[in-house]
């Protein structure tokens, strides 16, 4: 068989060469065709891509399907199975790999296409056992009706053609494994490769374990194919289905692991490659609560196998047939743990009981921080094949309790990943939102019964938190003892005493050489070296004494000074620092911190050569009329005059992007050449209070009215709350005004422009495609007005130009970026342009 049927991979048109020229392979396969044949396509992975965010579309005849979107990788691993009904052997399987662009567009052009593969269905039937084993297909891109032989990457596929009663391989995991790869490019990408060559010629080059898994899988598969008496579970009559493969079972059977869940979490922590905590998903926050339990214990309670909490939750929600897979390693860009969980959801008022499958993956596990992404597939619900629900569990260290115990901050957010475009997008989002809300109300109530909840308002109360600080400082005598007790000072003192004793014991001698009365010169090279060494030591001790005295004058100059006036009061508790860099490899640094907000500065005391500086200082800024947006933090190494001190690192804290609970206890990583190499951090507690209540906002609006020349009304609490939820803003942010307009990019996008005290934001919802972004007023360098043109349909255009390097989170809304890196945003089609412009 292998000598009769050979696949040519050099082009997208598959040529079959037969040793017997009298037989036509296509006619032979057509004679074997049976009604209701099903084509099983397994999309495994891709490599050598030129894009990072990608997905695959498959089409057989009029039937289409799509994989999930994989981000930030040029070697995506999907491991997804698709089933198509085949009516005609002349049909083609078209596999297209696309680049995913977050920018919503009404029409998706060919520029998103990375490459495509066309495989005739009859060519699969011509294979031995109607199965094409894992094969790398080169992606080619059509141009002017022809395929151009350029390298657009490769995709690994497995394809089989069988009757309707045949078992789906989703219940027979075999060679579809992320670790079992055909790695030899010479064997797989030559001009002519037989299906048996793919396996046979590769065996010596693969690891022994992978070879055993592959051979075992193929043998198991062939046994099922030839065992006609075996009764296979029938699939439904749907035109296409998509499911996630259980790709690790054979590996687990071949190499049983005795490591526990705790050991695997510890292993993942040791393998941590600096993965940052991911942002919350766009759907919104389902749960944001602090619990009196260490993060490690909370993580174990939620995700350990056979969790008692999960059993109680399943009983409470009426979930049945729960099957949990083991946590196993999944190879990708970084090693991570993953498992599959399947269950049957209880019937609700809207839908009947349905089966669901969860793919749970650890994104981060590092000490006190854990992040688990859960992808939920429910193909039995209406339009279930068009979307997957995503849940992100983030477990972080909470504020320290007065009793010294640890606390955990749990945040659960959700989102929807649409696999296909559908007009029912809005209905699907509404149904998912309502279902998750009810489900997580039960989740939160049950979790509160197991662990004590903590009120975030009490945790972020300024008086209670600051009262726990130890603000007592060491005496000057103790500080001097610690600072001067080192080898330099001790050696200098010993040498000075030695010289003084020598002078007392020596007798006057006669003048020699160029000496005269009052000047005694060294009489030998040894005496000259000794004098020079003593001079250097005395100079170093003098500099240390001078530095200590200047640092004592600087000590706590702003510590404990109360703020004055009414308005927005910013209070900073500087607790400690870790891993602060030193400019001299042989010395410790003498750090102090400078805080800058709204043009005002506060400076901490200087800590003289501590390994882990402990400040425990409270710094307050005078009341400000406008709510502050950004706090700049910079750490300096004190070495004499303040205008000559080198920087050890800096950071910027955006108040708009942090809640009061996060600000109440946060570790701030420092940026800069020295800080990033040392992983320097500062421990801060920040409180932003309005000591004048609503009057402060009214005074601010009155001030703006004089500048704008228009009456500004205080918005209702409901309007403010809606505005805050759109952009995930803290509760102190208040809306000033909003205007209907269009955002000009490659295409116009109709939406609303929101103006508040600190931000400019834009939000649009076009057929379920949501676009939202905001940037600070401080980020804006210039506001320009362009006259009406034919392209703008007679409407003036408002152009906002940001400063260099600012507003990068909103760059997807910018129309252009100039050579200096400044983003430009274009807004037009205002109802009243002059009002909005002012």
C-alpha positions in Angstrom: 0.0 0.0 0.0 2.7 2.4 0.9 4.5 1.9 -2.4 1.2 2.5 -4.3 0.0 5.6 -2.6 2.5 8.5 -2.0 1.6 12.0 -1.0 3.4 15.0 -2.6 3.7 17.8 -0.1 5.4 20.2 -2.4 2.2 21.9 -3.5 -1.4 22.3 -2.3 -2.6 20.0 -5.0 -2.0 16.4 -3.9 -0.6 14.1 -6.7 -0.9 10.4 -6.3 1.6 8.1 -8.1 0.7 4.5 -8.6 3.1 1.8 -9.6 0.3 0.3 -11.7 -0.6 3.0 -14.3 -3.8 1.2 -15.2 -5.5 2.0 -11.9 -6.7 5.5 -11.0 -6.5 6.1 -7.2 -9.3 8.6 -7.3 -11.7 6.1 -9.0 -10.7 3.4 -6.5 -11.5 5.6 -3.6 -14.8 6.8 -5.1 -15.8 3.1 -5.3 -15.2 2.8 -1.5 -17.4 5.8 -0.7 -20.4 5.2 1.6 -23.2 7.6 2.6 -22.9 9.5 5.8 -19.1 9.3 5.9 -17.5 11.6 8.5 -14.2 13.4 8.2 -12.3 13.8 11.5 -9.8 16.6 11.5 -7.4 17.1 14.3 -5.7 20.5 14.5 -2.6 19.9 16.6 -0.2 22.8 16.4 1.7 25.2 14.1 5.3 26.5 14.0 7.5 29.1 12.2 4.6 31.6 12.1 5.1 35.3 11.6 2.3 36.3 13.9 1.7 35.8 17.6 -2.2 35.8 17.9 -3.6 33.2 15.6 -6.5 30.8 15.0 -7.5 28.2 12.4 -10.7 28.0 10.3 -11.7 24.8 8.7 -14.2 24.3 5.8 -15.7 21.2 4.1 -18.3 22.2 1.5 -20.6 24.6 3.1 -19.8 23.6 6.7 -17.3 25.7 8.7 -15.7 25.7 12.1 -12.9 27.5 14.0 -10.4 26.8 16.8 -9.9 29.0 19.8 -7.6 32.0 19.6 -4.1 31.5 21.0 -2.2 34.6 21.9 1.4 35.7 22.3 3.0 32.6 20.7 4.4 31.8 17.3 4.2 28.1 18.0 0.5 27.7 19.0 -0.8 24.3 20.3 -4.5 23.8 19.8 -5.1 20.0 20.1 -8.7 20.4 18.9 -10.9 17.9 17.0 -13.5 18.7 14.4 -16.0 16.4 12.7 -17.6 17.1 9.3 -20.2 15.1 7.3 -19.0 14.3 3.8 -21.5 14.1 1.0 -19.2 14.0 -2.0 -15.7 12.6 -2.3 -14.8 15.5 -4.6 -15.1 17.9 -1.7 -12.0 19.6 -0.3 -10.9 20.3 3.3 -9.7 23.9 3.4 -7.5 24.7 6.5 -6.8 28.4 6.8 -4.7 30.0 9.5 -5.5 33.6 10.4 -4.0 36.4 12.4 -6.4 37.6 15.1 -6.6 41.4 15.4 -8.3 42.9 18.5 -9.4 45.9 16.4 -13.0 45.3 15.5 -13.8 45.6 11.8 -17.0 45.0 9.8 -15.1 43.3 7.0 -12.1 41.0 7.5 -9.8 41.3 4.5 -7.3 38.9 3.2 -4.6 40.6 5.1 -5.6 38.6 8.1 -4.8 35.3 6.3 -1.4 33.8 7.1 -1.6 30.8 5.0 -3.9 28.0 3.7 -3.8 24.3 2.9 -6.3 22.4 0.6 -6.7 18.7 1.0 -9.0 16.6 -1.3 -11.2 14.3 0.7 -10.6 11.4 -1.7 -6.9 11.6 -1.0 -7.6 10.7 2.7 -9.7 7.8 1.6 -6.7 6.6 -0.5 -4.6 6.4 2.6 -4.1 3.1 4.5 -7.0 2.7 6.9 -8.4 6.0 5.6 -6.1 7.8 8.2 -3.4 10.3 7.6 -1.0 10.2 10.6 0.4 13.5 12.0 1.9 15.4 9.1 3.4 18.9 8.8 1.7 20.9 6.0 3.4 24.0 4.6 1.1 27.1 4.7 0.8 28.8 1.3 -0.9 32.1 0.5 -2.8 32.5 -2.7 -2.0 35.5 -4.9 -3.5 36.4 -8.3 -5.1 33.0 -8.5 -1.8 31.1 -7.9 0.0 29.9 -4.8 3.4 31.4 -4.1 6.0 29.2 -2.7 7.0 31.3 0.3 7.5 30.2 3.9 4.4 31.3 5.9 4.8 28.6 8.5 3.6 25.0 8.9 0.6 23.3 10.6 0.4 19.8 12.0 -2.8 17.9 11.1 -4.2 14.4 11.5 -7.1 13.5 9.3 -9.3 10.3 9.1 -12.4 9.3 7.2 -14.8 6.8 8.7 -18.5 5.9 8.8 -21.1 7.4 11.1 -20.9 4.7 13.7 -17.1 5.1 14.2 -15.6 6.2 17.5 -14.5 9.8 17.8 -10.9 10.1 18.9 -11.8 12.5 21.6 -12.5 9.4 23.6 -9.4 7.6 22.3 -6.5 9.9 23.1 -3.4 8.7 21.2 -1.0 10.4 19.0 -2.7 13.8 19.4 -0.3 14.9 22.1 1.5 18.2 22.5 4.7 16.4 23.4 4.6 13.9 20.5 5.9 15.9 17.6 7.3 14.9 14.2 10.4 17.0 14.6 12.7 16.0 11.6 12.0 18.6 8.9 14.0 16.6 6.3 11.8 13.5 6.8 8.5 15.4 6.7 9.0 18.3 4.3 10.6 16.5 1.4 8.9 16.4 -2.0 7.4 12.9 -1.6 6.6 11.2 1.7 4.5 8.2 2.3 2.2 7.9 5.3 4.3 5.1 6.8 7.5 7.1 6.4 6.1 9.6 8.8 6.3 7.1 11.6 9.0 4.6 10.5 11.8 6.9 9.6 11.4 9.0 12.7 11.7 6.4 15.4 15.5 6.6 16.0 15.3 10.4 16.3 12.6 10.7 19.0 12.9 10.1 22.7 12.1 6.6 23.9 9.0 7.7 25.9 7.5 9.6 23.0 8.1 6.6 20.7 6.3 4.2 23.0 3.4 6.5 23.3 3.1 7.0 19.6 3.3 3.2 18.7 0.9 2.3 21.5 -1.5 4.9 20.2 -1.3 3.7 16.6 -1.7 0.1 17.6 -4.8 1.0 19.7 -6.2 3.0 16.9 -5.7 0.2 14.3 -7.2 -2.4 16.7 -10.4 -0.3 16.9 -10.5 0.2 13.2 -10.5 -3.6 12.5 -12.7 -4.6 15.4 -16.0 -4.5 13.7 -17.9 -6.1 16.6 -17.0 -3.2 18.9 -20.0 -1.0 19.6 -19.1 2.7 19.3 -21.1 5.5 20.9 -22.9 7.4 18.2 -22.4 11.1 17.7 -25.3 13.4 17.2 -26.6 14.4 13.8 -25.3 17.9 14.0 -23.4 19.0 10.9 -20.2 19.8 12.9 -19.0 19.4 16.4 -15.9 20.7 18.2 -14.5 19.4 21.5 -11.3 19.6 23.5 -9.1 16.5 23.4 -8.0 14.6 26.4 -4.4 14.5 25.1 -2.5 13.3 28.1 -4.1 10.0 29.3 -1.8 7.7 27.5 1.2 9.6 28.8 -0.1 9.3 32.3 -0.7 5.5 31.9 2.8 5.0 30.4 4.6 7.1 33.0 2.4 7.2 36.2 3.3 10.2 38.4 3.4 10.0 42.1 3.9 13.7 42.7 1.1 15.4 44.6 -0.8 18.6 43.7 1.3 20.5 46.2 4.6 19.2 44.7 3.5 20.2 41.2 2.6 23.7 42.4 6.0 24.0 44.1 7.6 22.8 40.9 5.8 25.4 38.8 6.9 28.1 41.3 10.5 27.1 40.8 10.0 27.2 37.0 8.4 30.7 37.1 9.8 32.8 34.2 8.7 36.2 35.4 5.1 35.8 34.1 3.1 38.8 35.2 -0.3 38.6 36.8 -2.8 38.9 33.9 -5.4 41.7 33.6 -9.0 41.0 34.4 -11.1 39.7 31.5 -13.3 42.2 29.6 -16.7 40.8 30.7 -16.4 42.2 34.2 -15.8 41.2 37.8 -17.9 38.4 39.3 -16.3 38.2 42.7 -13.9 40.6 44.5 -13.4 39.6 48.1 -10.8 39.3 50.8 -10.6 36.2 53.0 -8.8 35.5 56.2 -6.8 32.6 54.8 -3.3 32.4 53.3 -3.3 32.5 49.4 -1.7 29.0 49.2 -4.5 27.4 51.3 -7.2 29.2 49.3 -5.7 28.0 46.0 -5.6 24.4 47.3 -9.2 24.6 48.5 -10.4 25.7 45.0 -8.3 23.6 42.7 -6.9 20.6 44.6 -8.2 17.2 43.1 -11.3 15.9 44.9 -11.7 19.3 46.7 -14.3 19.2 49.4 -15.4 22.7 48.5 -16.0 21.7 44.9 -18.1 18.8 46.1 -20.3 21.0 48.3 -20.6 23.5 45.5 -21.7 20.8 43.0 -24.3 19.5 45.5 -25.6 23.1 46.1 -25.9 23.9 42.4 -27.3 20.5 41.4 -24.3 19.6 39.2 -24.0 15.9 38.4 -21.6 13.5 36.7 -18.5 15.4 37.8 -15.3 13.9 36.4 -12.0 15.6 37.3 -8.8 14.9 35.4 -5.4 15.0 37.0 -3.2 18.1 36.9 -0.6 17.5 34.3 2.2 19.4 32.6 1.4 21.0 29.2 4.2 22.1 27.0 4.0 25.5 25.4 5.9 28.8 25.6 6.2 28.2 29.4 5.5 25.1 31.3 2.1 25.2 33.0 -0.3 22.9 34.8 -3.6 22.0 33.1 -6.5 19.6 33.6 -10.0 18.9 32.2 -13.2 18.7 34.2 -16.5 17.6 32.8 -19.9 17.7 34.4 -23.7 18.0 33.7 -25.2 21.4 34.7 -28.6 21.4 36.3 -31.6 22.5 34.3 -32.6 26.2 34.7 -35.7 28.2 33.8 -34.3 28.9 30.3 -32.4 25.8 29.3 -32.4 22.0 30.1 -29.6 20.1 31.8 -26.5 20.3 29.5 -23.0 18.8 29.6 -20.1 21.2 30.1 -16.3 20.8 29.8 -13.8 23.0 31.6 -10.1 23.3 30.6 -8.3 24.7 33.7 -4.8 26.1 33.2 -2.4 27.7 35.7 -1.1 30.9 34.2 0.9 32.0 37.3 1.9 30.3 40.5 4.5 32.3 42.4 4.5 32.3 46.2 1.4 34.2 47.3 0.0 34.8 43.8 -2.0 32.4 41.6 -3.8 32.8 38.4 -6.0 30.1 36.8 -7.7 30.5 33.4 -10.8 28.3 32.9 -12.3 27.8 29.4 -15.8 26.4 29.6 -17.3 24.7 26.5 -21.1 24.0 26.4 -21.8 22.7 22.9 -25.4 21.5 23.8 -26.8 24.9 24.5 -28.2 27.0 21.7 -25.3 28.3 19.5 -23.0 26.5 21.9 -20.5 25.7 19.1 -19.9 29.4 18.4 -18.5 30.5 21.8 -16.6 29.5 24.9 -16.9 31.2 28.3 -13.6 32.1 30.0 -13.1 32.6 33.7 -10.0 34.0 35.3 -9.4 33.3 39.0 -6.7 35.6 40.6 -5.6 34.8 44.1 -3.3 37.5 45.6 -1.9 38.3 49.0 -4.2 40.6 50.9 -3.4 43.3 53.5 -1.6 42.1 56.6 -4.0 41.6 59.5 -3.5 43.1 63.0 -3.1 39.6 64.4 -0.2 39.0 62.0 -2.1 36.4 60.0 -2.1 36.3 56.2 -5.1 37.2 54.1 -6.1 36.5 50.4 -7.6 38.7 47.8 -9.7 36.7 45.3 -10.8 38.3 42.1 -12.9 36.3 39.5 -13.5 37.9 36.1 -15.2 36.6 33.0 -15.3 37.0 29.2 -16.5 35.3 26.1 -14.4 34.0 23.3 -16.5 33.8 20.1 -15.3 31.1 17.8 -17.6 32.2 15.0 -19.4 35.4 14.0 -23.1 35.3 15.0 -26.0 37.7 15.0 -27.0 36.4 18.4 -23.9 37.8 20.1 -25.8 40.2 22.3 -28.3 37.6 23.4 -25.5 35.1 24.2 -23.6 37.7 26.3 -26.8 38.6 28.2 -27.6 34.9 28.9 -24.1 34.1 30.0 -23.9 37.2 32.3 -27.1 36.3 34.0 -26.1 32.6 34.5 -22.7 33.5 35.9 -24.2 36.0 38.2 -26.5 33.5 39.8 -23.8 30.8 39.9 -21.2 32.9 41.6 -23.6 34.2 44.1 -23.9 30.7 45.4 -20.1 30.3 45.0 -19.4 33.4 47.1 -21.9 32.4 49.8 -20.4 28.9 50.2 -16.9 30.2 50.2 -17.9 32.7 52.9 -19.1 29.8 55.0 -15.7 28.1 54.8 -13.5 31.2 55.2 -14.0 34.4 57.1 -14.5 37.4 54.8 -12.9 40.7 55.6 -14.5 44.1 54.9 -12.3 45.9 52.3 -13.5 49.3 53.7 -12.1 48.4 57.2 -8.8 47.1 55.7 -8.3 50.3 53.7 -9.3 52.6 56.7 -6.4 55.0 57.0 -6.4 55.4 60.8 -6.5 51.7 61.5 -3.8 50.8 59.1 -1.4 53.6 60.1 -1.9 52.9 63.8 -0.2 49.5 63.2 3.0 51.1 62.0 6.0 51.2 64.3 7.0 54.9 63.9 9.6 54.9 66.7 13.1 55.6 65.3 16.4 54.6 66.7 18.4 57.1 68.6 21.3 58.9 66.9 23.8 57.1 69.1 22.5 53.7 68.0 22.4 54.7 64.4 26.0 56.1 64.7 27.1 52.8 66.2 25.7 50.8 63.4 27.0 53.1 60.7 30.5 53.5 61.9 31.1 50.0 63.2 33.0 48.7 60.1 36.5 47.8 59.0 37.4 51.2 57.5 36.7 53.1 60.8 38.2 50.5 63.1 41.4 50.2 61.0 41.8 54.0 60.8 41.4 54.4 64.6 44.0 51.6 65.2 46.5 53.2 62.8 46.0 56.7 64.3 46.6 55.3 67.8 49.6 53.4 66.6 51.1 56.5 65.1 50.4 58.6 68.2 52.0 56.0 70.5 55.0 55.9 68.2 55.3 59.7 68.4 55.2 59.6 72.2 57.8 56.9 72.4 60.2 58.4 69.8 63.0 60.8 70.8 63.9 64.0 68.8 66.4 63.3 66.1 68.6 65.6 64.0 67.4 67.1 60.8 68.3 65.3 57.6 68.1 65.9 53.9 65.7 68.8 53.1 64.1 68.9 56.5 64.1 72.0 58.6 62.4 73.0 61.9 58.6 72.4 61.7 58.7 70.0 58.8 59.6 66.3 59.2 59.6 64.3 56.0 59.5 60.5 55.6 63.0 59.0 55.6 62.1 55.8 53.6 59.7 54.5 51.0 57.9 52.4 53.7 57.2 55.6 55.7 55.8 57.3 52.6 53.4 54.4 51.9 52.3 54.4 55.5 51.6 58.1 55.4 49.6 57.9 52.2 47.5 55.0 53.4 46.7 56.8 56.6 45.7 59.9 54.7 43.3 57.9 52.5 41.7 56.3 55.5 41.3 59.6 57.2 39.6 61.1 54.1 37.1 58.2 53.9 36.3 58.5 57.6 35.8 62.3 57.2 33.4 61.7 54.3 31.4 59.2 56.3 31.1 61.6 59.2 30.0 64.4 56.9 27.5 62.1 55.2 26.1 61.0 58.5 25.6 64.6 59.8 23.9 65.7 56.5 21.6 62.6 56.6 20.6 63.4 60.2 19.6 66.9 59.2 17.5 65.3 56.4 16.0 62.7 58.7 12.2 62.8 58.6 11.9 66.4 57.5 8.4 65.5 56.0 7.6 62.6 58.3 4.6 63.3 60.5 3.8 66.7 59.0 0.0 67.0 58.7 -1.7 68.2 55.6 -3.4 71.6 55.4 -6.5 72.9 53.6 -9.6 71.2 52.3 -9.8 69.0 49.2 -8.1 65.8 48.1 -5.5 64.7 50.7 -2.9 62.1 49.7 -1.3 60.1 52.5 1.6 57.7 51.9 3.0 55.2 54.4 6.5 54.2 53.3 7.1 50.8 55.0 10.2 49.2 53.6 12.3 48.3 50.6 13.9 45.1 49.4 16.7 44.2 47.0 17.6 47.9 46.5 20.6 48.2 44.1 24.0 49.5 45.1 26.1 51.5 42.7 29.3 50.2 44.3 29.5 46.4 44.4 31.5 46.5 47.7 29.2 48.9 49.5 25.6 49.2 50.6 23.4 52.0 49.4 22.1 54.9 51.5 18.5 55.1 50.1 15.9 57.7 50.4 12.6 58.1 48.5 11.1 61.2 46.8 7.4 61.3 46.1 6.0 63.8 43.5 2.3 64.4 42.9 0.6 67.4 41.2 3.9 69.3 41.2 4.5 68.9 45.0 7.2 66.7 46.6 7.7 64.8 49.8 11.0 63.3 50.8 11.7 60.4 53.3 14.7 60.1 55.6 18.0 58.6 54.6 18.6 55.0 55.6 22.3 54.5 56.1 23.6 51.3 54.6 20.8 48.9 55.6 20.5 45.6 53.8 16.7 45.8 53.9 15.8 49.5 54.7 12.9 50.0 57.1 11.4 53.5 57.0 7.9 53.2 58.7 7.3 56.9 57.9 4.0 58.7 57.1 4.1 61.4 54.5 1.1 63.7 53.7 0.5 66.1 50.8 -1.4 69.3 51.4 -5.0 69.2 50.1 -5.4 69.6 46.4 -8.3 71.1 44.4 -8.1 68.5 41.7 -8.0 64.7 42.4 -4.4 63.5 41.6 -3.9 61.1 38.7 -0.4 59.9 39.1 2.2 59.5 41.9 5.8 59.5 40.8 8.2 57.5 43.1 12.0 57.7 42.8 14.7 56.1 45.0 18.0 57.9 45.3 21.4 56.9 46.8 22.4 59.6 49.3 26.0 60.6 48.8 26.5 64.2 49.8 24.6 67.1 48.2 21.1 66.2 47.0 21.6 67.7 43.5 24.3 65.1 42.8 22.6 61.9 44.1 22.3 59.0 41.6 18.9 57.3 41.0 18.4 53.7 42.1 15.0 53.2 40.4 11.7 54.8 39.8 8.0 53.9 39.5 4.7 55.5 38.5 1.5 54.7 40.3 -1.7 55.4 38.4 -4.6 56.1 40.9 -7.2 55.5 38.1 -6.1 51.9 37.6 -6.0 50.8 41.2 -8.8 50.4 43.8 -8.5 51.8 47.3 -8.0 48.2 48.6 -5.0 47.7 46.3 -3.5 51.1 47.2 -3.9 50.3 50.9 -1.2 47.7 50.7 1.0 47.3 47.7 4.5 46.3 46.6 5.7 48.6 43.9 8.4 47.2 41.5 11.0 49.8 40.5 12.1 50.4 37.0 15.5 51.4 35.8 18.8 49.8 34.9 19.9 49.0 38.4 16.4 48.3 39.9 15.3 45.8 37.3 18.5 43.8 37.5 18.1 43.6 41.3 14.3 43.2 41.3 14.0 46.2 43.7 10.6 46.8 45.3 9.0 49.3 47.8 6.3 48.5 50.2 3.8 51.4 50.3 0.3 52.1 51.8 -1.5 54.9 50.0 -4.7 56.6 50.9 -6.5 59.2 48.9 -9.3 61.0 50.8 -11.7 63.8 50.1 -12.0 65.7 53.4 -14.6 68.1 52.1 -17.1 65.6 50.6 -19.3 66.7 47.8 -18.3 70.3 48.2 -14.9 69.6 46.8 -16.6 68.2 43.6 -18.9 71.2 43.4 -16.0 73.6 43.8 -14.1 71.8 41.0 -17.1 72.0 38.7 -17.5 75.7 39.5 -13.9 76.3 38.5 -14.4 74.4 35.2 -17.5 76.4 34.4 -15.5 79.6 34.4 -13.0 78.1 32.0 -15.6 76.5 29.7 -18.2 79.1 29.9 -21.0 76.6 30.3 -23.1 75.3 33.2 -21.8 71.9 34.4 -24.3 69.8 36.5 -23.3 67.1 39.0 -24.2 63.8 37.5 -26.5 61.3 39.2 -25.0 58.4 41.3 -26.4 55.9 38.7 -24.8 57.7 35.8 -21.5 57.9 37.7 -21.7 54.2 38.6 -22.3 53.2 34.9 -19.4 55.4 33.8 -17.1 53.8 36.4 -18.1 50.3 35.3 -17.5 51.0 31.6 -13.8 51.8 32.3 -13.2 49.9 35.6 -12.5 53.1 37.4 -12.3 53.7 41.2 -15.4 55.0 43.0 -14.0 58.5 43.5 -13.9 59.2 39.8 -16.9 61.4 38.8 -18.2 62.1 35.3 -18.3 65.7 34.0 -19.8 65.3 30.6 -20.2 62.9 27.6 -20.7 63.5 23.9 -21.8 61.3 21.0 -19.1 61.2 18.3 -17.2 58.9 16.0 -13.7 57.7 16.4 -11.7 58.0 13.1 -9.3 55.1 12.4 -9.2 53.0 9.3 -13.0 53.0 9.6 -15.3 55.3 11.5 -16.6 53.9 14.8 -19.6 55.6 16.4 -19.6 55.8 20.1 -19.4 58.2 23.1 -16.6 60.4 24.4 -16.5 60.7 28.2 -14.8 63.5 30.1 -14.1 63.2 33.9 -11.8 65.0 36.2 -8.8 62.8 35.4 -9.5 60.9 32.2 -10.7 61.2 28.6 -12.4 57.9 27.6 -14.2 56.5 24.5 -16.6 53.6 24.4 -18.5 52.0 21.5 -20.5 48.8 21.0 -21.0 47.8 17.4 -23.0 44.6 17.0 -21.4 43.2 20.2 -17.9 44.3 19.3 -16.9 46.6 22.2 -14.2 49.2 22.0 -13.1 51.1 25.1 -10.0 53.0 26.1 -9.0 56.0 28.2 -6.0 58.1 28.9 -5.2 60.8 31.5 -5.5 64.5 30.9 -1.8 64.7 32.0 -0.9 62.5 29.0 -2.3 65.1 26.5 0.4 67.4 24.9 -1.9 69.3 22.5 -5.5 69.6 21.3 -5.9 70.5 17.7 -8.9 71.4 15.6 -8.9 70.4 11.9 -11.3 72.3 9.6 -14.2 70.4 7.9 -13.3 68.4 4.8 -15.2 66.3 2.3 -13.7 63.2 3.9 -15.1 64.3 7.3 -18.5 64.9 5.8 -18.3 68.6 6.6 -17.6 68.1 10.3 -14.6 69.6 12.1 -12.2 67.1 13.6 -10.8 67.2 17.2 -7.3 65.8 17.4 -5.8 64.8 20.8 -2.0 64.4 20.7 -0.4 62.6 23.6 3.1 63.0 25.0 5.8 60.6 23.9 5.5 57.2 25.6 2.1 58.0 27.2 -1.3 56.4 26.8 0.2 53.1 25.4 -2.8 51.1 26.8 -5.1 53.1 24.5 -3.0 52.8 21.3 -5.5 50.5 19.7 -7.8 53.6 19.4 -5.2 55.9 17.9 -5.3 56.7 14.2 -1.6 57.3 13.8 1.7 57.6 15.6 4.3 60.1 14.5 8.0 59.6 14.3 8.6 60.7 17.9 6.2 58.0 19.2 3.3 60.4 20.0 -0.2 58.9 19.6 -2.9 60.9 17.8 -6.6 60.3 18.3 -9.2 61.7 15.9 -12.8 62.5 17.0 -15.5 64.0 14.7 -19.3 64.0 14.0 -20.1 65.8 17.2 -23.7 67.0 17.7 -22.4 70.3 18.9 -18.7 70.5 18.1 -18.1 73.9 19.7 -19.4 72.7 23.1 -17.4 69.5 23.0 -14.3 71.4 21.9 -14.5 73.8 24.8 
